[in-house]
Amino acid sequence: THLPLDGFPSAAGPEALCRHDNSLPRPCPTEQLSPSHPPLAACLGSDVDVQLQLAVPQPGRYALVVEYANEDAPQEVGAAVHTPQRAPQQGALTFHPCPYSALCRATAL
């Protein structure tokens, strides 16, 4: 069991926008693995850009925590955080195989 993230700014899978092969952003398809799982953005294929908007209470350093399910080989993905009047901050997330009944977490600083 993971520590709860209640009280921290968050965004959910159904709020995600996906861009495939440089197309216009559209709502991501979602998938609910079981009744106990929340709806997740389903990122299938390659060259998928997932966008989420998230308001934070004040400028500063944050950790990006992504909850995921992955039945495939490990996947390394880039993450970019865009803040008004600042250069984008780049990071990386690794989605390891996660065949468990609970979602796994990946973190980028």
QUIZI-V445798 format. One record per helix or strand. SS is the DSSP state (@ for helix, = for strand). FROM is the first residue (numbers start at 1). LEN is the number of residues. If there is no record, write none. Layout:
BEGIN
ss=SS from=FROM len=LEN
ss=SS from=FROM len=LEN
END
This chain:
BEGIN
ss=@ from=13 len=3
ss== from=17 len=4
ss== from=26 len=2
ss== from=30 len=2
ss== from=40 len=2
ss== from=48 len=4
ss== from=64 len=5
ss== from=70 len=1
ss== from=75 len=7
ss== from=89 len=7
ss== from=98 len=1
ss== from=104 len=5
END
